[in-house]
């Protein structure tokens, strides 16, 4: 019996350390690593089924070539040599006839690995050698990253473990018990010491049920609430004048902006009762330290970057960055300083960058993209405006290659499908974006069938195409050594040998970690408050139209994006697609609890079962993301999500779309 240390690769801040038990070459058990300070021995309801998922009968094990029309999902098995030869011929032709920029390597967050996944831009050296377009993975967190960087100089914030030391905790636009539940243990530690926990969320989520208080905010109005809370802080004279003078800039103008958002106005904007806004403002004024957890859902609307920019200003006013347990936690990725060398020098010249969220528009332009190479992504399940994406993928002149584990909706449109390894079958290096640890994933078992890792796939393809650049053939261990060789002080003492032996290592930061107690990584060394008129951007769907309901698409409890959405047991637990509707909105439309409804706008439609009650306020409906369209009646909520940019970072607007509900079949 062998115990193998590994790490979860999925798009979750917790990036758990796990232990796989192997008997006779088979993975027979997986559990959370009890020695890891953040994982603490527990995995989530999704990852607990990972070994079952890896052994699922619908897993893709061999290269495939399309035999039916695009979208039919009809394929024949071929050899790797046949697949590589066909790919090589098509890529060479595209480069010769249209230039390398006609190739779009479309990589998603299916793995956050630095070797096999998106964090290290796996395969980018190969694409640079061909002169392919660059890929901007802006779909998830870019608006918030940009907003936080404008204020703090970095998206990196407080150590999430320090939530245990907070006395006021704002879980702002984050459903902790579904999306990153390991933080809850530190929240519970704080509660045991008397901390007050507030959930600020348009939905009364699992987390809101467990909080001391829930504020049902109107989607996209978070920055206005932040300004209203700070208005109370100023009225109480509770701002930290010493911190403001020593470590911030733009305070005079920002304080004037705050004065424009009295409690009554903020209540009108946010839909939160004035007395609740005032009460929380008083708590904020009087309670040190205050910890704010604001994750990616909060920034998926027209003013998403500004929302994080303004929320990040709160601890600058209150001085919470001085204290262990004070500040904002969005992502710890800003504290990760690995050496990601994609060999930009291999590019034959400047190339364009294509934004992930603009897939529909780019595919509509028949001359723009001639090859779409999809890996770690399922755009027909995860990207906005899927009706238009489906039409683009159906183009006969588009050569589509998909590296995948399962026959997703996107796979159905591929010309060539390449079987990919899963996490227990390859090496990888990880850094959580919700904690301060680096983790190593050692392969526990051999890949099934003819599955190959991402790195090995690109090595073989480079060899088949006759590319001679030596760095295209670096082994996984060589790549890992290069990643750790950044020279940054946070990696001092972190070696590959140590990672492989111990499984995880905390980055070389002090305890307690107070990242901005003495200054900020901005040009001036100071926190930069939002300028006049730039502290609140209303949601793009602020004005009612013939579509009076605002749709938000939160994370599902049983799926992670579209991963696990074909797992029979997790599908059973998720039940059929549902949409939360307030009782008043349902009654006005003649809809009863359990009725099947059509959710629609000018972009498309999907069907779901109405879940009528009070978990969303009037004017708001919510339907969880992550379902495969072909397993959900042909469409999921992304069919009605507009392809539109947020204010910063070209972020997606999954929570900023207007719809109408009608009884299905009406």
C-alpha positions in Angstrom: 0.0 0.0 0.0 1.4 3.4 -1.1 0.4 6.9 0.1 1.0 9.6 -2.5 0.8 13.3 -1.7 -1.0 15.5 -4.2 -3.0 18.6 -4.7 -6.4 19.5 -6.0 -6.1 21.3 -9.4 -9.5 22.8 -9.6 -10.7 26.5 -9.7 -11.2 27.0 -6.0 -9.2 29.2 -3.6 -8.6 26.3 -1.2 -6.3 24.2 -3.4 -6.4 21.3 -1.0 -3.5 19.0 -0.2 -4.6 15.4 -0.6 -3.4 11.9 0.0 -4.0 9.1 -2.5 -3.8 5.5 -1.3 -2.6 3.1 -4.1 -2.9 -0.7 -4.1 -1.6 -2.8 -6.9 -1.3 0.2 -9.2 -4.9 1.4 -8.5 -6.0 4.5 -6.6 -8.4 3.1 -4.0 -8.8 6.0 -1.6 -8.4 9.8 -1.5 -8.6 12.1 1.6 -7.7 15.6 2.6 -4.2 15.9 4.1 -4.7 16.3 7.9 -1.2 17.8 8.2 -1.9 20.7 5.9 -2.9 23.8 8.0 -5.6 24.9 5.6 -7.0 21.6 4.2 -7.0 20.1 7.8 -8.0 16.7 6.4 -11.2 17.7 4.6 -12.1 17.7 0.9 -15.4 19.1 -0.5 -18.5 17.2 -1.6 -17.3 17.5 -5.2 -13.7 16.3 -4.9 -14.6 13.5 -2.5 -15.8 11.7 -5.7 -12.6 12.5 -7.7 -11.4 8.8 -7.9 -14.8 7.7 -9.1 -14.8 10.5 -11.6 -11.4 9.5 -13.0 -12.6 6.0 -13.5 -15.9 6.9 -15.1 -17.0 4.9 -18.1 -17.5 8.0 -20.2 -13.9 9.1 -19.9 -12.1 9.8 -23.2 -9.1 7.4 -23.3 -7.9 7.6 -27.0 -7.5 10.2 -29.7 -10.6 10.7 -31.8 -11.4 12.1 -35.2 -14.8 13.5 -36.1 -17.0 11.4 -38.5 -20.3 13.2 -38.3 -21.4 16.8 -38.7 -20.0 19.3 -36.2 -22.0 19.1 -33.0 -23.1 15.5 -33.6 -20.5 14.1 -31.2 -19.7 11.3 -33.7 -16.1 10.2 -33.7 -13.8 7.3 -34.6 -10.7 6.2 -32.7 -7.4 7.0 -34.3 -3.8 6.6 -33.2 -1.7 9.3 -31.7 0.5 9.4 -34.8 -2.6 9.9 -37.0 -3.8 12.7 -34.7 -0.5 14.4 -34.6 0.0 14.1 -38.3 -3.4 15.6 -39.1 -2.9 18.4 -36.6 0.6 19.2 -37.9 -0.6 19.4 -41.5 -3.5 21.7 -40.6 -1.5 24.0 -38.3 1.3 24.4 -41.0 -1.3 25.2 -43.6 -3.0 27.8 -41.4 0.3 29.5 -40.5 1.3 29.6 -44.2 -2.1 30.8 -45.5 -3.4 33.0 -42.7 -0.4 33.6 -40.3 0.1 32.2 -36.8 -2.3 34.7 -35.3 -5.2 32.7 -36.9 -4.5 30.1 -34.2 -6.3 30.7 -30.8 -5.0 28.5 -27.9 -8.2 28.8 -25.7 -7.1 27.7 -22.2 -9.5 27.7 -19.2 -9.4 27.1 -15.5 -10.0 23.3 -15.7 -6.6 23.0 -14.0 -4.8 25.8 -12.1 -1.5 24.0 -12.3 1.7 25.8 -13.1 2.9 22.8 -15.2 -0.3 21.4 -16.7 -2.8 24.2 -16.3 -3.5 27.9 -16.9 -1.4 29.4 -14.1 1.7 28.5 -15.9 0.2 29.0 -19.4 0.9 25.4 -20.3 1.9 25.0 -23.9 2.6 28.7 -24.4 6.2 28.1 -25.5 4.9 25.9 -28.4 2.3 28.5 -29.4 5.0 31.2 -29.3 7.1 29.2 -31.7 4.2 29.1 -34.1 3.4 32.8 -33.7 -0.1 32.0 -32.4 -2.4 34.7 -30.9 -2.1 35.2 -27.1 -4.9 34.2 -24.9 -6.3 36.4 -22.2 -7.9 34.4 -19.5 -10.1 37.2 -18.3 -13.3 35.3 -17.6 -12.9 34.7 -13.9 -11.2 37.4 -11.8 -9.7 40.1 -14.0 -12.1 42.9 -13.1 -11.5 42.4 -9.4 -7.7 42.0 -9.8 -7.6 45.3 -11.7 -9.7 47.1 -9.2 -7.6 45.9 -6.2 -4.4 46.7 -8.0 -5.6 50.3 -8.6 -6.1 50.7 -4.9 -3.4 48.5 -3.3 -0.9 48.0 -6.1 -1.6 44.2 -6.0 -4.6 41.9 -5.8 -2.9 40.1 -2.9 -4.4 40.7 0.5 -4.5 39.3 4.0 -3.7 35.7 4.9 -7.1 33.9 5.1 -6.0 32.0 8.2 -6.0 35.3 10.0 -9.8 35.5 9.8 -9.6 33.6 13.1 -8.3 36.8 14.7 -11.1 39.1 13.3 -13.8 40.5 15.4 -16.1 41.6 12.5 -16.2 39.5 9.4 -17.9 40.6 6.2 -18.4 37.7 3.8 -19.1 40.0 0.8 -20.5 38.4 -2.3 -19.0 35.0 -1.4 -20.8 31.8 -0.5 -18.0 30.3 1.6 -19.6 27.0 2.4 -20.0 26.2 -1.3 -17.0 27.9 -2.8 -14.0 27.5 -0.5 -15.4 26.0 2.6 -12.1 25.6 4.4 -12.2 29.3 5.4 -15.2 28.6 7.5 -13.1 26.8 10.1 -11.2 30.1 10.7 -14.5 32.0 10.7 -15.8 29.6 13.4 -12.6 30.2 15.4 -13.3 33.9 15.3 -17.0 33.4 16.2 -15.9 31.4 19.3 -14.1 34.5 20.4 -17.1 36.7 19.9 -16.7 37.8 16.2 -19.9 39.0 14.4 -20.3 37.5 10.9 -22.3 39.3 8.2 -23.1 37.8 4.8 -23.7 40.4 2.1 -25.2 38.6 -0.9 -28.2 38.9 -3.2 -29.0 35.3 -2.3 -29.7 33.8 1.1 -27.1 31.1 0.6 -25.9 28.3 2.9 -23.3 30.7 4.2 -25.9 33.4 4.8 -28.0 30.9 6.8 -25.0 30.4 9.1 -24.0 34.0 9.5 -25.2 36.2 12.3 -26.7 38.6 9.8 -27.6 38.6 6.1 -27.9 41.7 4.0 -29.7 41.0 0.7 -28.0 43.5 -1.5 -29.2 44.4 -5.0 -26.8 42.9 -7.5 -24.0 45.2 -8.6 -24.4 47.9 -5.9 -21.6 46.7 -3.6 -19.5 49.8 -4.1 -22.4 52.0 -3.0 -22.8 50.0 0.2 -19.0 50.3 0.9 -19.4 54.1 0.6 -22.4 54.1 2.8 -20.6 52.2 5.5 -17.7 54.6 5.3 -20.1 57.5 5.6 -21.1 56.2 9.0 -17.5 55.7 9.9 -16.8 59.4 9.1 -19.9 60.5 10.9 -18.6 58.7 14.0 -15.1 60.2 13.5 -13.7 56.6 13.5 -11.3 56.9 10.6 -7.7 56.1 11.4 -6.1 59.5 10.9 -2.6 58.2 11.6 -2.8 55.5 9.0 -4.5 57.8 6.5 -1.7 60.4 6.8 1.2 57.8 6.7 0.0 55.3 4.1 -2.7 56.7 1.8 -3.2 59.3 -1.0 -6.3 61.0 -2.3 -8.0 61.0 1.0 -9.4 64.5 0.8 -11.2 63.9 -2.5 -12.3 60.4 -1.4 -13.8 61.7 1.8 -15.8 64.2 -0.2 -17.1 61.3 -2.3 -18.0 59.3 0.8 -20.1 62.3 2.0 -22.3 61.9 -1.1 -23.5 58.5 0.0 -25.5 59.0 3.2 -27.3 56.0 4.6 -30.7 56.9 3.1 -29.3 57.2 -0.4 -27.4 53.9 -0.1 -30.5 52.1 1.2 -32.3 53.3 -1.9 -29.5 52.1 -4.2 -28.8 48.8 -2.6 -32.2 47.7 -1.4 -30.9 47.1 2.1 -33.0 48.8 4.8 -31.4 52.1 6.1 -31.3 50.8 9.7 -29.3 47.8 8.6 -26.8 49.9 6.7 -26.4 52.2 9.7 -26.1 49.3 12.1 -23.3 47.7 10.1 -21.6 51.0 9.6 -21.5 51.5 13.4 -20.0 48.0 13.8 -17.4 48.8 11.2 -16.6 52.1 13.0 -16.2 50.4 16.4 -14.7 47.0 15.6 -11.0 46.2 15.1 -9.9 44.1 13.4 -12.4 43.8 10.6 -11.8 41.2 7.9 -13.5 41.3 4.5 -13.8 38.3 2.3 -14.8 39.3 -1.2 -14.3 36.7 -3.9 -14.9 36.5 -7.7 -18.7 36.5 -7.8 -18.8 40.1 -6.5 -17.0 41.5 -9.6 -19.0 39.9 -12.4 -21.0 43.0 -13.4 -20.5 46.3 -15.2 -18.9 48.0 -12.2 -17.1 44.9 -10.9 -13.6 46.4 -10.9 -14.8 49.5 -9.2 -16.6 47.5 -6.5 -13.3 45.8 -5.4 -11.5 49.1 -5.8 -13.8 50.8 -3.4 -14.2 47.9 -0.9 -10.4 47.8 -0.8 -10.5 51.4 0.4 -12.3 50.4 3.6 -9.3 49.1 5.6 -7.4 52.1 4.3 -9.9 54.3 6.1 -10.2 52.2 9.3 -6.6 51.3 9.5 -7.4 47.6 9.6 -4.2 46.7 7.7 -2.3 47.4 11.0 -3.9 44.4 12.7 -3.7 40.6 12.4 -7.1 39.7 11.3 -7.8 43.0 9.5 -7.9 43.8 5.8 -9.4 42.4 2.6 -9.0 38.9 1.2 -9.8 38.5 -2.5 -6.9 36.4 -3.8 -3.5 35.5 -2.4 -2.2 35.1 -6.0 -0.5 38.5 -5.8 1.9 37.0 -3.2 3.0 34.1 -5.5 6.2 34.9 -7.3 7.1 31.9 -9.4 9.2 32.3 -12.5 6.7 31.8 -15.4 8.9 31.7 -18.5 6.8 31.3 -21.6 9.8 32.3 -23.9 8.3 35.4 -25.5 11.6 35.5 -27.5 10.3 32.6 -29.6 7.6 34.8 -31.1 8.4 35.7 -34.7 7.0 39.2 -34.1 4.2 41.0 -32.1 0.9 39.1 -32.0 -2.6 40.1 -30.9 -4.2 39.1 -27.6 -7.7 37.6 -27.8 -10.0 37.9 -24.7 -11.6 34.7 -23.5 -14.9 36.4 -23.0 -15.1 37.5 -26.6 -15.2 34.0 -28.1 -18.6 34.5 -29.8 -17.5 37.7 -31.5 -14.2 36.3 -32.7 -15.7 33.1 -34.1 -18.4 35.1 -36.0 -15.5 36.8 -37.9 -14.6 34.0 -40.2 -11.2 35.5 -41.1 -10.1 36.0 -37.5 -9.7 32.5 -36.1 -9.0 29.4 -38.3 -7.9 27.1 -35.5 -9.4 26.9 -32.0 -7.4 24.7 -29.6 -9.4 24.2 -26.4 -7.8 22.8 -23.3 -8.9 23.1 -19.6 -12.0 24.7 -20.9 -15.6 23.9 -21.9 -16.8 27.2 -23.5 -20.2 25.8 -24.5 -20.8 25.2 -20.8 -19.0 28.2 -19.2 -18.7 31.1 -21.6 -21.3 33.8 -22.1 -23.5 34.1 -25.3 -23.4 30.4 -25.9 -25.9 30.5 -28.8 -23.5 32.5 -30.8 -20.5 30.4 -29.7 -22.4 27.3 -30.9 -22.9 28.8 -34.3 -19.2 29.8 -34.5 -18.0 26.3 -33.6 -20.2 24.9 -36.4 -18.1 26.6 -39.0 -16.6 24.1 -41.4 -13.6 26.2 -42.0 -12.7 26.2 -38.3 -10.2 23.5 -37.3 -11.0 22.7 -33.6 -8.9 20.5 -31.4 -10.1 19.8 -27.8 -7.9 18.2 -25.1 -10.4 16.7 -22.6 -11.4 14.1 -20.1 -15.1 13.7 -21.0 -17.4 14.2 -24.0 -18.6 17.8 -23.2 -20.7 19.9 -25.4 -17.6 21.6 -26.7 -16.0 18.2 -27.6 -19.0 17.5 -29.8 -17.8 20.2 -32.2 -14.2 19.1 -32.3 -12.4 17.9 -35.4 -9.8 16.1 -33.3 -10.1 15.1 -29.6 -7.0 14.4 -27.5 -7.3 12.3 -24.3 -5.9 14.2 -21.3 -4.6 13.0 -18.0 -6.3 13.8 -14.7 -4.6 15.1 -11.6 -3.7 11.7 -10.1 -1.9 10.8 -13.3 0.7 13.6 -13.8 3.1 15.9 -12.0 2.1 19.5 -11.2 3.0 22.5 -9.1 0.2 24.5 -7.4 -0.3 27.7 -5.4 -3.6 28.3 -3.8 -5.3 31.7 -4.4 -6.9 31.4 -1.0 -3.9 30.5 1.2 -0.2 31.0 1.5 1.2 27.5 0.4 2.8 26.0 -2.6 1.9 22.3 -3.2 3.3 19.5 -5.2 1.2 16.9 -7.0 3.0 13.6 -7.5 1.4 11.2 -10.0 -0.2 8.3 -8.0 -1.1 6.0 -10.9 -0.4 5.5 -14.6 -2.7 7.2 -17.1 -5.5 5.0 -18.4 -5.7 4.2 -22.1 -3.6 6.6 -24.1 -4.1 9.7 -22.1 -1.2 12.2 -22.1 -0.5 15.2 -19.9 -0.6 18.7 -21.4 3.1 19.1 -21.2 3.8 15.7 -22.9 1.1 16.4 -25.6 2.9 19.6 -26.6 6.4 17.9 -26.5 5.1 15.2 -28.9 3.5 17.7 -31.2 6.6 19.9 -31.3 8.7 16.8 -32.2 6.1 15.8 -34.9 6.3 19.2 -36.4 10.1 19.2 -36.5 10.6 22.1 -34.1 14.1 22.3 -32.9 13.9 24.9 -30.0 15.4 22.9 -27.0 13.1 24.6 -24.4 10.0 23.0 -26.0 11.3 19.6 -24.8 12.0 20.5 -21.1 10.8 17.8 -18.8 8.2 18.4 -16.1 10.9 18.4 -13.4 13.0 20.8 -15.4 10.0 23.1 -15.8 9.3 22.9 -12.0 12.9 23.8 -11.2 12.6 26.8 -13.5 9.4 27.9 -11.8 11.0 27.9 -8.4 14.1 29.8 -9.6 12.6 33.3 -9.5 15.0 34.6 -6.8 12.1 36.2 -4.9 12.5 36.2 -1.1 9.1 34.4 -0.7 10.6 31.3 -2.3 13.8 31.2 -0.1 14.2 27.7 1.2 11.5 26.3 -1.1 13.1 23.6 -3.3 11.6 21.0 -5.6 13.2 18.2 -3.5 11.5 19.6 -0.4 8.1 20.0 -2.1 8.2 16.4 -3.5 9.1 15.1 0.0 6.7 17.2 2.1 3.9 17.8 -0.4 3.4 21.4 0.5 5.5 24.3 1.9 4.3 27.7 3.2 5.8 30.5 1.2 8.5 32.4 3.1 6.2 35.1 4.6 6.2 36.0 8.3 3.5 35.1 10.8 1.5 37.2 11.4 1.5 38.4 7.8 0.5 42.1 7.6 1.1 42.8 4.0 0.3 46.5 4.0 0.9 47.6 7.6 3.9 49.7 6.5 3.1 50.6 3.0 1.7 49.4 -0.4 3.3 48.1 -3.7 2.2 51.3 -5.6 4.6 53.8 -7.1 4.1 56.1 -4.1 4.1 53.3 -1.6 0.6 54.4 -0.5 -2.9 53.1 -0.9 -4.6 55.0 -3.7 -8.2 56.0 -3.0 -10.7 56.1 -5.9 -10.8 59.6 -7.5 -13.9 61.8 -7.6 -16.8 60.2 -9.4 -15.0 56.9 -9.8 -16.0 55.1 -6.6 -19.3 53.6 -7.8 -20.4 52.3 -11.3 -24.0 51.2 -11.4 -24.7 47.8 -12.9 -25.3 47.7 -16.6 -28.8 46.3 -16.0 -29.7 49.2 -13.7 -32.6 50.5 -15.8 -35.6 48.2 -16.2 -36.6 47.3 -19.7 -39.0 44.7 -21.1 -36.8 42.3 -19.1 -37.5 43.3 -15.5 -35.6 40.6 -13.6 -31.9 40.6 -12.9 -30.4 37.1 -13.3 -27.3 36.0 -11.3 -25.6 32.7 -11.9 -23.9 31.6 -8.6 -21.6 28.5 -8.2 -23.4 25.2 -7.7 -22.7 23.2 -4.6 -22.2 19.9 -6.5 -20.3 21.1 -9.6 -17.1 23.2 -10.0 -17.7 25.3 -13.1 -18.6 22.4 -15.5 -16.3 19.9 -13.8 -18.3 17.0 -12.3 -21.5 18.0 -14.1 -21.6 14.6 -15.7 -21.1 12.7 -12.5 -24.2 10.6 -11.9 -24.3 10.9 -8.2 -23.6 14.6 -8.1 -26.2 15.2 -10.8 -28.7 13.2 -8.7 -27.9 15.5 -5.7 -28.2 18.6 -7.8 -31.6 17.5 -9.1 -33.0 19.2 -12.2 -32.0 22.8 -13.2 -33.6 25.3 -10.9 -34.1 29.1 -10.8 -34.7 30.9 -7.5 -37.7 33.3 -7.8 -39.2 35.6 -5.2 -42.8 34.7 -4.3 -44.0 38.2 -5.4 -42.4 37.9 -8.8 -43.7 34.3 -9.2 -47.3 35.3 -8.3 -47.2 38.2 -10.8 -46.4 35.7 -13.6 -48.8 32.9 -12.5 -45.9 30.7 -11.6 -46.1 28.2 -8.7 -43.3 26.5 -6.9 -42.1 23.5 -8.9 -43.4 24.8 -12.3 -41.2 24.5 -15.3 -40.3 28.0 -16.6 -38.5 29.5 -19.5 -35.9 32.1 -18.7 -35.2 34.3 -21.7 -34.0 37.6 -23.2 -32.8 38.7 -26.6 -29.7 36.5 -26.4 -31.3 33.2 -25.8 -33.2 31.1 -23.3 -33.0 28.1 -21.0 -35.6 26.1 -19.0 -35.6 25.4 -15.3 -37.9 24.5 -12.4 -39.1 27.5 -10.4 -37.9 27.4 -6.8 -40.3 30.0 -5.3 -39.7 31.6 -1.9 -37.7 34.4 -0.2 -34.1 33.4 -0.9 -33.9 36.2 -3.4 -35.4 39.6 -3.2 -38.1 40.8 -5.6 -36.6 41.7 -9.0 -33.8 39.1 -8.7 -33.6 35.5 -10.0 -30.7 33.1 -9.6 -29.8 29.9 -11.4 -26.6 28.1 -10.6 -23.9 27.8 -13.2 -22.0 24.6 -14.3 -24.5 22.4 -16.0 -23.7 20.8 -19.4 -26.2 22.1 -21.9 -26.7 18.7 -23.5 -27.6 17.2 -20.1 -30.0 20.1 -19.3 -32.4 20.4 -22.2 -29.9 22.0 -24.6 -29.0 25.2 -22.8 -27.8 26.5 -19.5 -27.9 30.1 -18.0 -25.0 31.3 -20.2 -27.5 31.3 -23.1 -28.9 34.6 -21.7 -25.7 36.1 -20.5 -24.5 39.0 -22.8 -21.0 39.1 -24.1 -20.1 42.4 -22.5 -17.1 43.8 -20.6 -17.0 45.0 -17.0 -15.4 48.3 -16.2 -11.9 47.0 -15.7 -9.9 43.9 -17.0 -12.6 43.1 -19.5 -14.2 40.9 -16.9 -17.4 38.9 -17.6 -20.8 40.1 -16.5 -22.5 36.8 -15.4 -24.4 38.7 -12.6 -25.6 41.6 -14.7 -28.2 40.5 -17.2 -31.9 41.1 -17.4 -34.4 38.4 -18.2 -38.1 37.5 -18.1 -39.7 34.3 -16.8 -42.7 32.7 -18.4 -44.2 29.3 -17.9 -42.5 26.7 -20.2 -44.5 26.1 -23.3 -46.5 29.3 -23.0 
